């Protein structure tokens, strides 16, 4: 079996693992197999294996799988040609196109008949490609100016409609929440360091549970409907663990309906995107950040409209354990869904919606049953509300060797800067120079 065929076969396995309910137990072995294959730039460009490995890195919660995938991608980037070579190739292609245009223009001037010029398509093209080009050109010439304009306007209207739908949903959600004037409705940010917890679906579900606890018990808010806007990240948001957490809340009658709305990539800009940008700007301005408390202070000062909540190990639960209580099955169309809905009207599973319609139109929804067996639903047969979630991290989380090395470098840089500053202040005082009040404060 050739290298390209072996890579394609491996790519299919990894594609299954990156799905929402894919089994990633053998991901590390497959990545190590890829390390031993003689992969070159031609194999990378034909198979697109780099994109698949990167998708696995984003979807995985295993630190060793993530580090191995990063190393693979880093090694494969060496095969990508330099930009200078690409610029030379692009200049040569432009010259060839100009020459083809001149030849076509000369042939059109010499022959005014309806026959196609012999110089285009080039005789070096395969016959099927040449016939396809002629067909496309002929169809384009048949269209009148009005028809061409109508097609462009229709395409533009479709694009704007896709971009407008999530925006309208957000605007309606703000109106339902009282236009953001209620201080209890401001955003919440959860923060923890990597010795406390990871960043997978269990952690995202635990943050939502913490948020519900704050709203219901601390702020004394009473609501039964929850709509969550999020991106299409399979490793954190768009997965079965998040749905099971929501379904458990519905079975416990804390909520009647939970809607996960997944916005179109490239068409959406949410309030927390602006907040993250502000945080990154503050971090870049600081010379060093040594402790989690430093980051906590930066986030609090950067996003004053958000409530910043520190998370401890006791706040994270093993939501994945709920999968033992449901039937495991692959769900076609899950990854492309616009909305995933959990409702008390369908307590045995969840609903897939491929549009942004807020109403449940029977013809436009797909019901996915999670309850085991074929019998009808009863509370005694299927009740996730009776399941107790165990603490996911009873002890400190183990960091990878690479993460520990990064921490050593950062800590060394911080201590070096601190000691240098102390030496500089000591020299000033010994020499009798009055210290700068601003430097003393720092």
N, C-alpha and C positions, 0 to 999 in steps of 0.2 A: 504494500500500500504506500503511495507517494505521500510526501509531507503535506501537500495541499489537501488531499483527501482525509488524512488523519486530523488535520486542523479543523476541517469542516465537520467531521464526525464529533470532535470534541466541542465545537461551537454549539451544536444542537443540544448536547447535554447541559452546557452552561446556560443556554437560553431557557431550558426547563427549570433550572435552579433559580434563575432571577425572577420567575413568576411569583405571584403573591403567596402561593401555598407550596412553592417548590422545596424539595428536600436538599439542603446544602451540606449534608454530612460528608459527602465525598468531594467537596469543592477543592480542598487543599491538595488531595492526591492528583486531581486533574490539572491543577495549576503547576504542580511539580513536574507532571508529564510534559506540559507545554514548555517548561524550561529546558528540557532535554531535546526538543525537536529543532532541526536546522531551519528555522524560520528566517526568511529574508523579506525585503521590502515588497517584492512581487506577491508573495504569499499573504502578507499583511493587507495589501490593497485589494486583493481578490476576495479574501475571506472575511475581512472586517472583524477579525478576532479581537483587535484592540478595543473596539467599542463594547464588545460582549464582556471582556474581562473588566473593563471600567464599570459597566453596569452591575456586575457581580460585586465589585468593591463597594459600590454605593448601597447595595441591597443587603450585604452581609453584616452581621454583628460580631463575627469571630475576628479577633484582632490579628491572629496569625494569617487568616485568609486575606485580610485587608492589606497587611504588610507585604505578603507574597505577590498579590496583584499589583501593588504599587511598584515593586521591584521589576516585575515583568514589563509593565508599561514603560518604565524608565529605560530598560534595556532596548526595547523595540524602538524607542524614539531616536536611537542612534542610527537606524536604517533610513530615516526620513531624509531626503536630499536637502541640501542647503537652499536658501531663498535665492541666492545668486544664480544657481542652475535653473531654478524655476523661472526667474526673470528672463534668462536667455531663451529658454524654450518658448515662453509666452511671446517674446519679440519675434522669434522665427515664425510662430503660428500666425501672428498679425501680418507679417510680410506675405506669407502664403495666401492669406485671405484677401489681401489687397490685390495680389496678382490674379487670383481667381475672379475677383470682381471686374478687373480690367478686361480679362478675357471674355467674360460674360457680356460686358457692355459692348465690346467690339463685335461680337457675334450678333448681338441684337441689332446693331446699326447696319450690318451687312445683310441681314435677313429680317424683313418686316412681317413675314408670314406668322401664322399661329403656332407653328411647330416650335418645340422646345430646343434651345441651343445645345449642340453636342458637347460643349465644354463643361456643362454642369448638369448633373453631377459628374465628378471626375471618372474617367474610365477605369481608374484603379480601384474604385469602390466595388463591393460585392453587388450582384444583381438585385438581391432582395432589398438592400439599403437604398440603391438607386431608385427602384420602383417606389419605395416608401417616400423618398424625398419628392419625387414627381407628384405623387398623390397628395401630399401635404401642400405643395405649392399650388396645385390645381384647385384644391378646396379653398385656399386662401384667396385666389384670384376670382373665384365665383362669387364671393361675398361682396355685397355693395358696401359703400362707406357707412350707410345708416346701420346695416346689420353688424358691421365691425364695431361701431360705437356702442350699439346696444349690448353686444357681448362684453365689452370692457366695463360698461356701467353695471351690468348684472354681476360680474365678478367682483367689482368694487363694493357693491351693496352687500354681497354675501360676506365679504371680509369684514365690513363694518358691523354687520349683524352679529357675527361671532364675537367680535371684540366688545360689543355693547351689552351682550347678555349678562356676563358676570358683573359688569359695572352697575346695571340696573338692579341686580340681586343685592349687591352691596348697599346701594342707596336705599332700597326698600328695607333691608335689615336695619340700617341706621334709624329710619323712621319708626320702625317697630320698637326700637330700643330707646326712643325718646330723644333722637338727634344728638346723643352723646352728652346731654346736659346733666344727666344723673352721675354724680361722682362714683357711685358703686358700679357703673358700667364701663369704667376705663379699663384699658388693656392690662394684662398680667404677664410678667416674664418670670420664668423659673430658671434657676441657675444651680449648678453643682459642678464639682471637679471630677475628674475621671477616676479617682480612687474611690468615689462614692458609687457611681453608676456609669453605664455605657450610654449609647445614644440610639437605641433601637426602638422597636414598636412597643415593647413592654414599658419603656421609659416614657414614651409619648402618652400612652394610655394612663400611666400613673400620674402624669402631670394633669391630665383632664380630671381624674378622680380628685386630685388635690384642689383643683380649681372649683369643682362642684362643692367640695367640703367648705371652702372659703365662702362661696356665695350663699350656701344654704345655712350653715351653722354660725359663721362669723358675721356676715352682712345681713342675715335673716331675709334673704330673697326667696321668693316662692315662684317657681316657673316649672312648666311641664314639657316645654318644647325647646329644643336646642338645635341651632344651625351652625355648622362649623365650616369655615372656608379654609382650604388648605391646598398645597401643591400636590403633584402626582407622585411624590416619592414613595416607592413601594416598601422601602425598608422602614419608614417611620409612620406614614399616614395611610396609604392605600393598601391595607392588608387585613387579614382575617382577625388578628388580635384586637385591633381598634374596634371592629364590628362586634366582637364578642364582649368587649368591655361595655359598649353601648347597649347591647342586648341584655346584659346582666342588670343594668340600671332600669331597663324597661320591665324586666321580670320582677324586680324589687319594687316596682311602681314609684320609683323616684322620678322617672321621666316617662312621658307617653310616646315621645317621638324624637329621634335624633337623625339629623340630615348631615351627611358629609358632602360638601360641594367642592368638586375639584376643578379649579379654574384652568382655562386654556393657556398653555405655555406660550409665552411671548406676547400675550394680550392683557396681562394682569399685573398690577402694581399695588400691593396691599400696604396698609399703614405700617406694619412691622418691618417691611423692607426698608423704609425710610429710617426707622429706629435702628436697625442693624448697621446701616451706613453711618449714622451718627456715632454709634459705639466704636466702630472700626476707626473712625477719624480720631476719636479721643485716645484710643490705644496707641495709634501711630505717633501721637504727640508726646506720649510718655516715653522716657528713655528706657525704663525697665519696670516690669510688674512681677513681683516676687511671690506674692501670696494671693490666695483666692479673695481675700478681703480687698486687695487692691483693685481687682476686677469688679468686685461688688460695688465699690465706691464709684468707679468709672461708669458702670451701667446706670446706677442711681442718678448720677449727675447728667448723663447723656439723654435719658428717656424719662423726663419728669412726669410725663402723662401716663406712664405705666407703673403698675405695682410690681416691685421686684421681690420675689419669694425664694429664699434659699431652701434647697431640698436636702433632706438627710436620707440615710439608708432605709429608715423605717417608712419613708414615703413611697418606696418603689415596691411594686408587687409583681408576682409571677403570673401575669395575665395569660401567657401562653398555655398554662396548665388547663385552661378552659377548653382547649381543643380536644382534650380527652373525652369531653361530654357531648361532642357533636360529630356528625359524619364528615369524613374527609373526602372531598371530591374536587376535581378541577372544574373551574367555572369559565367557559368561553365568554369573552367580552368584558371580563372584570377589569383588566388593565386600561381599557378605553372608556370606561363608564364616566359620565359627567356627574352623576350623583349616586351615592349609596345610602339607603334609608333603612332605619330600624324603627318599627312602629308597633304599638300595642294591637293594631288591627291585624298584624301578621306575626304573632309571637314565636312561630316555629322557625323563623329564618330572617332574611333581609331582602331588600328590593333593589334592583339595578335599574337606573334610568339613564338613557343615552341622550338626554336633552336637559335644558334648564327650566323646564316647566315645573312650577311649584305644586301643581295638582297631580294626583295619581290617576292618570288616564289608563284604564285597563288595557287598552291596545298598545300602549307605549312603555309598559313596565315589564320587567322580568322578575319573577319571584324565585328565590333560591332557598330551598329547604335545608336547614341544618339539623333538624331533629332526627335522631336515629330511628330506623324502622319505617313502616308504611302506615301505621295506625294514626288515627286522628289526634290532634293536639289536646292535651289536658295539662294542668299545672303539675299534677303528680308525675306525669311521664317526662316532662321537659321543663326544668326550672333552674336556670343558671343563678337565680337569686339565692338559692340555698347553698351555693358553693362558696367556701371561704378562701380568699386569696392569700397565699403565703408570701412572706417577705422574700424578695428576690436576692437581696444582698445582706445576709446575716453578718458577714465579715467584710473587711475592706476589699475592694476590687483589685485584682492583680494587674499591674501595668505590663506592657511588653518591654523587651530589652531596649528597643529603639526609643520608646517614650521615656524610659528612665534616663537614657543617655541625653536626650533633649533637655530634660529637667536639670541634669547636672551642669550642662553648658549654660543654661539660663541662670541657674543659681550662682554659678561662678562669676558670670558677668555682673550680676546684681551686687554680690559681695565685693567684687573688685571696684566697682563704681563707688560703693559706700565707703570703702577704706581709703580710696583716693581722695574723696571729698573730705574725710576726716583729717588726712595728712595735710591737705591744703589749708584747712581752717587752723590746724595746730601751728603751721609755719607762720600764718598771719599773726596769731596771738604772740608767738615768741619774738617776732620782729617788731611788735608794738603797733601794728596796723589795725585800725578799728575794723571789726567785722561788719560785713554788709548785712543789715537786718533781714533782707529778702533771702540771702543765702542761709542765714541761721534758721529761718522758718522752713526752708526746704530740707 
